Amino acid sequence: MEMSTPTFGRWLAEARRILDRFESTQSETIATAAGLCTEAIVADGLVHLFGTGHSRIPLEEMFPRYGSYPGFHPIAELSMTFHTQVVGANGQRQAMFIERVEGLAEQILANFELGPPDAMMVFSAGGLSTVSIEMAMGARRRSMPVIAITSVTQSMAGRPRHPTGTRLLDHADVVIDIGTPAGDALVTLDGVDTPVGPGSTIAFAAVVNEIKVQVADELARRNALPPVITSPSVVGEERASALFDAAYRDHARRYARAISRSSGDRG
């Protein structure tokens, strides 16, 4: 009887290829993106982060968590990201429908008073969802630089659904290519025509943490690094608590500026 190819390690091998490619091809774009983020934070602004579906994950990876700091603002709409119930209320069908609704991005953006010195990062592996595209378009209308984190291969493999016929990457000042294949999944099994094991999550995590570290390094050089949320196992209970409170206050202050006029007269 012929033995099938061992499965263990196949996804890991493909994931390493994704990360190796990311390291060898995206260093300049990462540096450019990190520079835009640095300038926004130094100027007391925010780097806004947006993604739908599983592209919510890098938002939470960036801030807030241990090893992160204020200056990054996750915008995660539950209607498009909280669908672990799968069926029924809050199910996957609704989430996939909502992310294709024209005009929704503008309603989200209307909750904030956005503009320079802020920047916008939009995460979308496929780069074709209407809300993500219009989030980038809306950011540009507000004179913010847009950083798109997407897979060029995935994006170009799909048919544009937005009425403009464009993709997310068409509305970005910087495009970071995560390099995942069409369909995202990395492993094809013998006798199975549907690949398994998505790669975008690990690629997204690599992008945000590389940017996070590069920005922190430059902010520290300028003596402008906000408090870094740090585990008590590293700095002790008292300092960890003080760092958390200081980071919370810093984020709240920046966030308050972003919403200060959002509910008032915009005329």
C-alpha positions in Angstrom: 0.0 0.0 0.0 1.4 3.4 -1.0 2.0 5.7 1.9 0.8 9.3 1.6 3.1 12.2 2.1 3.5 13.1 5.8 1.4 16.2 6.6 3.3 17.5 9.6 5.5 20.4 8.6 4.0 21.2 5.2 2.2 24.3 6.3 5.2 25.4 8.3 7.4 25.1 5.3 5.0 27.2 3.2 4.7 29.7 6.0 8.5 30.0 6.1 8.5 30.7 2.4 6.0 33.5 2.8 8.0 35.1 5.6 11.3 34.7 3.7 9.8 36.3 0.6 8.4 39.1 2.8 11.8 39.7 4.3 13.6 39.7 0.9 11.1 41.9 -1.0 9.3 44.2 1.4 12.0 45.8 3.4 11.8 49.2 1.6 8.0 49.4 1.7 8.0 48.4 5.4 10.5 51.2 6.1 8.4 53.7 4.1 5.3 52.7 6.1 7.1 52.8 9.4 8.2 56.4 8.5 4.7 57.5 7.8 3.5 56.0 11.1 6.4 57.6 13.0 5.6 61.0 11.7 1.9 60.7 12.6 2.7 59.6 16.2 5.4 62.2 16.7 2.9 64.9 15.6 0.5 63.7 18.3 -1.7 62.0 15.8 -2.9 58.4 15.2 -2.4 55.6 12.8 -5.8 54.3 12.1 -6.1 50.5 11.4 -9.0 48.9 9.5 -9.9 45.4 8.3 -12.9 43.2 7.9 -13.3 39.5 8.5 -10.1 37.8 9.6 -8.2 41.0 8.7 -9.3 42.2 12.1 -6.6 40.1 13.6 -3.6 42.4 12.8 -5.5 45.3 14.3 -5.5 43.6 17.7 -2.0 42.5 17.2 -0.8 46.1 16.8 -2.6 47.6 19.8 -3.4 47.1 22.6 -1.3 44.1 23.9 2.0 43.5 25.6 4.9 45.0 23.7 2.7 47.6 22.1 2.2 51.3 22.7 -0.3 54.1 21.9 -0.4 55.9 18.6 -2.3 53.1 16.7 -6.1 53.1 16.6 -7.9 49.8 15.7 -11.2 50.4 13.9 -13.0 47.0 14.1 -16.6 47.0 13.2 -18.3 44.0 15.0 -20.8 43.6 12.2 -18.0 42.6 9.8 -15.6 40.9 12.3 -17.6 39.2 15.0 -19.0 36.2 13.3 -17.7 33.2 15.2 -21.3 32.1 15.7 -21.1 31.2 12.0 -24.8 30.8 11.4 -27.9 32.5 12.8 -27.6 36.0 14.3 -24.2 37.6 13.8 -23.4 34.9 11.3 -20.9 34.7 8.4 -23.5 35.3 5.7 -24.3 38.7 7.2 -20.7 39.7 7.7 -19.8 38.8 4.1 -22.8 40.8 2.8 -22.1 43.8 5.0 -18.5 44.2 3.8 -19.8 44.6 0.3 -22.1 47.5 1.1 -21.3 50.7 -0.7 -21.3 53.8 1.5 -20.7 52.0 4.8 -17.1 53.1 5.1 -18.1 56.7 4.9 -20.5 56.2 7.8 -17.8 54.6 9.8 -15.4 57.5 9.1 -18.1 60.0 9.9 -17.7 59.0 13.6 -14.3 60.7 13.6 -12.6 63.9 12.8 -9.7 62.6 10.7 -7.0 64.3 8.8 -3.3 65.2 9.0 -1.1 64.3 10.8 -3.0 61.0 10.9 -2.3 58.0 8.7 -4.5 55.0 7.7 -3.5 51.3 7.4 -6.1 49.0 5.6 -5.7 45.3 5.8 -7.3 43.0 3.2 -5.7 39.8 1.9 -7.8 39.8 -1.2 -8.1 43.6 -1.5 -11.5 43.5 -3.1 -14.0 44.2 -0.4 -16.1 47.3 -1.0 -15.8 48.6 2.6 -12.0 48.3 2.7 -11.6 50.0 -0.7 -13.9 52.9 0.3 -12.1 53.2 3.7 -8.9 53.9 1.8 -10.7 56.3 -0.6 -12.2 58.1 2.3 -8.9 58.4 4.1 -7.3 59.9 1.0 -10.2 62.4 0.7 -9.2 63.5 4.2 -5.6 64.0 3.1 -4.2 61.0 5.0 -1.5 58.8 3.6 -2.9 55.2 3.1 -0.9 52.1 3.7 -2.5 49.0 2.1 -1.5 45.6 3.4 -2.7 43.0 0.9 -1.6 40.1 -1.3 -1.0 41.4 -4.8 -1.4 37.9 -6.2 -4.7 37.4 -4.5 -6.0 40.8 -5.4 -5.1 40.4 -9.1 -6.6 36.9 -9.3 -10.0 38.2 -8.3 -12.5 40.2 -10.2 -13.0 43.8 -8.9 -16.6 44.2 -7.5 -16.4 47.8 -6.7 -18.3 50.1 -9.2 -15.1 51.9 -9.9 -13.5 48.6 -11.0 -10.6 49.2 -8.6 -8.8 47.3 -5.9 -7.5 48.4 -2.5 -4.0 48.6 -3.9 -5.2 51.3 -6.3 -6.0 53.7 -3.5 -2.8 53.4 -1.5 0.3 55.5 -1.2 2.2 52.4 0.1 1.4 48.8 -0.8 2.8 46.1 1.4 2.5 42.8 -0.4 2.1 39.9 2.0 2.7 37.4 -0.8 0.0 34.8 -0.1 -1.4 32.9 -3.0 -4.8 33.2 -4.6 -7.3 31.8 -2.2 -4.9 32.3 0.7 -4.6 28.6 1.7 -1.0 27.3 1.4 -1.2 23.5 1.3 -2.7 21.2 -1.4 -3.4 17.6 -0.2 -3.3 14.6 -2.4 -6.7 13.9 -4.1 -8.2 17.2 -2.7 -8.8 20.1 -5.0 -9.4 22.6 -2.3 -6.3 23.8 -0.5 -6.1 24.2 3.3 -4.2 26.3 5.8 -4.4 30.0 5.2 -1.2 32.1 5.3 -2.4 35.7 5.6 -2.7 35.8 9.4 1.0 34.9 9.9 2.0 37.4 7.2 -0.2 40.1 8.7 1.4 39.5 12.1 4.9 39.8 10.6 4.0 43.1 8.9 2.5 44.8 12.0 5.2 43.7 14.4 8.0 44.7 12.0 6.4 48.1 11.7 5.8 48.3 15.4 9.5 47.6 16.2 10.8 50.0 13.5 8.5 52.8 14.6 9.4 52.2 18.3 13.1 52.4 17.5 12.7 55.7 15.7 10.4 57.2 18.4 12.9 56.2 21.0 15.7 57.9 19.1 13.6 61.1 19.1 12.8 60.6 22.8 9.1 60.4 21.8 8.2 56.7 22.5 4.9 56.5 24.3 4.6 54.1 27.3 4.9 50.4 26.2 2.4 48.0 27.7 4.6 45.4 29.4 4.0 42.2 31.4 4.6 42.2 35.2 6.9 39.2 34.7 9.3 41.6 32.9 9.0 44.8 34.9 7.2 43.9 38.1 3.5 44.5 39.1 3.9 48.1 40.1 5.6 49.3 37.0 3.5 47.2 34.7 0.4 48.8 36.2 1.9 52.3 35.8 2.8 51.7 32.2 -0.7 50.4 31.4 -2.3 53.4 33.0 0.0 55.8 31.2 -0.6 54.1 27.9 -4.3 54.2 28.5 -4.2 57.9 29.2 -2.1 58.6 26.1 -4.4 56.6 23.8 -7.5 58.3 25.3 -6.0 61.8 24.8 -5.2 61.0 21.1 -8.5 59.3 20.6 -10.4 62.3 22.1 -9.0 64.5 19.5 -10.2 62.2 16.7 -13.8 62.3 18.0 -13.9 65.8 19.4 -16.1 67.2 16.6 -17.5 64.1 15.1 -21.0 64.5 16.6 -21.2 68.3 16.3 -21.9 70.6 13.5 -19.7 69.7 10.6 -20.7 72.5 8.4 
